[in-house]
């Protein structure tokens, strides 16, 4: 439970690690005391005085000390160094740096570095020298369920697997799990009602509504809403990093291939943008072939910020992915490790375009690239599912005579052929040839290709005449 509570704050929000640790273990390990300060306070000097007043109950109030011109920071340093026993000094929520500014150091918030043990929380990973970083992102499924159900009355109403579905809906993210846990504990939503929402696409909006339902029932700032927490980081990004983050949010919540990032315009993949997205946890590090992974809730939040730019972002993302998923690469096993990383993003872009009824031609092309890759890799069921889906949407929205629809028909015919369904392939090829002859004429190269495909299909059926 202590691990879950640490995770609930680290990286994405407030933590009361010091308080919980003090209640459970403080007397045994930190005899000198545990001291906590809010680094996000408007007045750090006020925070210094608050800690000083605990160490020295005889210290004057802060107004008197200021009137006397006393050095509050200096006096706190002397008091901390004079403890003489192990002490834990917690710096909670060190603010992120504004765009173009250097982040603050831990030393700015602790005047006695080296004399006390320091635990600091921040959304920004600064890789400060001499500081050990513990990243808190997604929890393991079992830990996520335990955090979600801690002290929830009637938690037995759902099975372990059902609680796991709820945790997976929010990507096992500690801040979301903590928010849901408190909403359940306050009975602002029942476990069964929450389970019924797990398929809702707007998880961030749903969580924010639950956060609003707690207003007036818990102390201000006790639990942050998801949008509130993410917005702090988003507003600290410069304009180029924001645009890149919103572009990557259109992809699937899966590892983003490094080659996809390299295909972006130079200003969108600059070292500064890459560092900002990683250090502020918009993208968590990935494997050898991956730039990293954007959490599904972060992506959901960023898509909500895109507004009218959504169609443009999807179209741009499709163009970038098509640069990578060239037909030759999809057919070459040497490129399959990277192409397989691209496939979930191709499928996600197609479905996002369908949902907004925009960018359908580029997204259909990306969907077909994914279907071709599936077919070449022997995943005929996946290729058939994708091929049928792309054809259905293209025919319904663009019309049967649109070039994209004809390409989709021909691609699906190839998949049926590969499965040995020659009759199904022939029906599609017949339709393609009929439209080609009518629209392009019998001597057009595309019409001749369709004739050749029909001839191959007839031969496979044994119709040599």
N, C-alpha and C positions, 0 to 999 in steps of 0.2 A: 504493500500500500504506500510505503514511503517513496518507493521508486516511481509509482504512478503519480504521486503528488509533485515530485521533482519534475517529472516529464510534463506535467500539466502547465508549467510556467516557462520552462526553458525554451528559448528560441522564439516563442510566439506570444508570450504574455506574462502576466504577473506570477510570481511564485512566493510561497510562504515557507520555503525550505528551512530558513532559520528558525521560524516559530515552531514548526513541527519537529525539527531536530532537537530544539531546546526542550520541548515538552517530554520527548521520549528518551533522549540520550544525553542532553546537555550536562547534567550534574556529573556524569561519569567521565566525559571526555573533555569538556571545556569548562573547567572550574572557574576560569576567570570571567566567564560570561559570554553571551552571544548578543551581538549588537547589529541592528538592522537600520539601513537608511534607504530612502527612496531617491535614486539618482535622477529621476525625471521631475523632481520637485522644482518649482520656480525659484526657490532659494536654497542653494546647497548649504549656505551658512546656517540657515535654520535647522537643517538636518544635522549639521555638525554640532550645533548647540544642544539638540535633543539627545544625541549620544553622550555628549559631555555631561549633561545634567543627570544622566543615569550613573555615570562613573563618579561624578562629584556632586552629590545632592546639595552641597552648600554653594554651588555656583550661582551667581546672580542671574536674574532673568535676562533674556537676550537684548531687550531694549536698554537695560542698564549697562550691559557689557559694551554695546555699540556706543552708548553715550560716553563711556569711559575710554573709548578707542582701543579696546583690548582685542588681541589677535585670537579669535575664536578657534580658527584652524590650528594655530600653533599650540594653544592650550589643550585641544583635543589630542594632538600628537603626543604631548608630554604625558597626558593621562593614560593613553593607550600603551605607550612604552613603559609606563610605570606599573602596569598590572602585575607583571612578574609571573604570570601563569598562562597556560594556553587559552587563547580567546579566538572566537570566530566572528569575523566582521563581514556582514552580508551587504553587498551593494546591489540593490534590486533595480533592474530595468534601466541600464545605462542607455541614454538616448542614441539613436542613429544619427550619423552626421548628415547635414544637408548636402545637396549636390555641390560638388566642387570644394567641400570643406573636409578637413582632416577629422576623424573621429576622436572623441576624448579618450584619454588613457585612464586606466584604473587608478593611477596615482592621483588624479584630480579629485577622486571621491574618497580615497583613504589616505590620510596624512601620515600613517605610520606603517608603510609597507615594510615587511620584514619582521615586524614585531608581533603581528597577528596573522592568523590564517584568513585569507580572503576568498569568499565565494561571490562571484558577480554574474548577473544575468543580463543578456542583451539580445536583441534581434539581429544585430550586425556582428558577423564574424570578422574580427580585426586582425587575427593572428599576431597578437601583441607578443613581443619577446618576453620569455619567462613565464608565460601564462599557458596553462594546460586547458585546451578547449574540449568541452564535452557537448557534442551536437545532439539535440533532441528533435527528432522528426517524427516519423511514424513509429508506433509501438508494435511489438509482436502481437498477433491476434489474441492470445490468452491474456496478456497484460492489458490490452485495450478493453477486453470484456470486463476484467476486474475493476478497472477505473470507471467504466461506464455504470456498473451495477453497485458500486460501493455505497453501503447504507441506504439503498433504495428499497422502500417497503414493498413487499410483494414481488420481488425480483423473480421468484419462482414461477410467475405467471407465463413467462416465456422460457423456451428451452435454451440451452447453451448455444446451439447453432443459430437460433433466431436472434439472440443478442449479438452473435458474431456478424449476422447480416446487417444489423444496425451499425455496428462499429465499422464494418467495411464500407457502408454507405458514405461515411464521413472520412474514409481513408485512414482509419485508425489514428487520426490526428489528435494529440492530447488536448489542445484548446477546445476542439469541438466536443470531444468526449466529456471533458469537465463541464462544459456548458449543458450538455444533455443530462449528465448525472444530476446536476443541481435542479434542472427543470423537472426531472422525474421525482427527485426527493421532495420538491415543493408541490408536487402533484399538479403542475401546470399543464402536463400532458400525461396520459396513461401509457404504459408500456405497449399495449396493443395498438393504440392510436399511432404511436411512434413507429411501430413495425409497419403499419400500413403506408407510411410515407417513404419507405426506403427506396422506392423506384422513382421518386420525384426527381426531375433533372435539376431543379433549382435548389440544391442543398444549402448553399450559402444563404439564400433568402429565407428558407425555412428556419435555419438556425437563428438568424437575426430576429425573426418573429418570436421565437421562444425566448430570446434574450430580452426583448421588449416586455414580454409577459412577466418577467421577474422584476421589472423596475418597480421600486417602492417596497419590494419584499426582501431585498438583500442590500447590504451597504453599497454605496456608490463605488464603482471600481472593483468590486469583489470578483466579478467575472466579466471579461470583455466579450463583446460580440465578435463574430468572425470578421465581418466587414470592417469593424472598428479597428481590430488588430492589424489586418492586412493594409488598411488604408494609410496607417502611420508609415509603413515602409514604402508604399507606392508613391506617396507624396514626396519622399526624399530622393526619388530617382530623377535624373535629368530626362528631358523630353525624348531623347533617342533611346535610352534604356526602357522608358515606359512603352514606347511603340514596339520595341523588340519583344518585351514581355507579353504584350497583348497579342502579338503575332504568334508567339510560341504557345499561347493559351488556346489557340484554335486547334492545336494538335491533340492527340490522345494522351491520357495520363500514363505514358509509357516512356522508356528511355528514348531521348532525342538523339539520333545519329549525329556524330560530329560533322559528317559531310553535309548534313542539312544546314547546320549553322554556317559552315564555310560557303554554302551557296547563297547566303544572304548578301545584300549589298554591303560594301566594306564598312560603312558607318554603323551598320547594325550588328556587326560582329567584331568591333574594335576591342582591344584588350580592356579598355575602360568599361564597356558594356558587359563583357563576359565577367569581369571581376565583380561588378555591381550586382549582377543577377545571382552569382554564387554567394557572395559575402552577405547579402541581405536575404538569402534563403528563398528567393523566387524559384530557383532551380537548385536541387540538391545534387551533389556529385554522382556521376554514373561510372560505367565500366570503361574498358579500353576504347571501344568504338562509339561511346556515347558522351555527349556534352553533359548530360544529367537528366533528371526527371522533374517535371513540375507537378506538384501535388494537385489532385483533382479539385480540392476546395480552392486552392490558390488560382487555378485555371478558371474555375467557375466565377470567382470574384472578378478576375481580370476581364472575362467576357462580358460581365455586367457593366464594366466601365467603357467598353468599346462603343456601345450605342449604335449610331448610324454608320460607323466605320466597319461594322461586322462583315458585310459583304465584301468590301475592299480587302480586309485582312484575310478572309478565306481565299479569295482569288489569288492574292499574293502568295499565301502559303502553298496553294496548289501549284503555282508556277515554280516555286522553289523545289517542291517535291518532285515535279516532273523533270527538272534538271538532273535529279539524282536517279530516279527510277526509269532510266532509259530502257527501251525494249531489249537491247543487247545485254544489258546488265541483268535484267530480270530473267533472261534465258541462260546466263552464264553462272554455273555453280560457284565459281571463284568469288562472285559478288553476293552470293546469297546471304552470308551473315549480316551484311549491311542492309540488303534489300528486305530481309525479314524484320529488321528493326523499323524499316520504313512502312511496312504493310499496315500496322494498326493506325498509323497517322493518316494514311491514304483513306482507309475506311471511315475514320472519324471525320475527316474533311468532307467527304461525300455526304455523310448523314447530316452534318451541320448545314451544308448548302441546301439540302432538301428541306430541312426544318425552317429555313428562312426564305426558301424559294428564290435563291440568288446564286450567282456564280455556278450555274448548273453545268455549263459546257466544260470549263476547266476541271470541275470536281468530278464530272462523269469520266473524263479522261484519266484522272487519278484513280478513280474506282476501277476502271478497266485495267490500268497498270497493275493494280493489286490482284485482279482476277487472273491476269496473264501469269504473274509470279506464282500464284497458288497452283495454276494448272501445270506450269513447268516443274514445280516442286512435287507434283504428284498428289496435291490436295484437291482432288476433283470435286469433293463435296463443297469445299470452300469456294472453289472457282465457279461452280454451278450456282451457289447461293449469291455470290457477288455479281456474276454475269446476269442472272435473272433480275436482280434488284436494279442494276444500272439500266437494263433494257426497259423495265417497267416504268421507271421514273422518266427516262428519256422520251419514250413513246408518248407518255401521258402529258408531259410538260412541253416538249419540243416538237412533238409530232413524228409520225412514222417516216416521213421523208427527209427529216433533218439528218445531216451528215453524221452527227454524233450518234443518232439512233441506229443508222445503218452500220456504223462501226461496231456498236454494241451487239447488234444482231449477228454480225459476222464472227465476233469474238465468242459469243455464246454457242454458235454453230461449231466452232473449233473445239470448244470444251465438250460438247455432246459427241463430236467425232472421236475425241480422245477416250471417251467412255464407251465407245462402241455403239452409241445411239445414232446410227446413220439416218434412220427415218426422221428423227427430230432435227438433225443437222440439215437434212434436205429441205424440210419445210421452211426453215429460216433462210437458207441460201436461195431458195426459189423466190422468197419475198424480196430479198436484197436485189437479186438480178432483175426482177420485175420493175422495181423503182429505179434502178440504175438505167435501164434501157429507156424508160419513159422520161427521166429527168436529164440524163447526160448523153443519151444516144448509144448505139451499139458499138461505135468505134472508140469510145472513151476508154482510157487505160483502166479506170476503176470498174467499168462494165466488163471488160475483158477478163479482169481478175476474178470477178464474180462468176463469169462463165466457166473459168478454169476450176474454181472451187466446186461448182455444181458438177462438172465433169468428174472430178476426183471423188465426189460423194457417190455419183452413180456407179463409178467403177468399184468402190468399196462395197456397194450393194449387189455387185455382180451384173449390173445392167450394162454390159459391154457395148451393146448396140447404141 
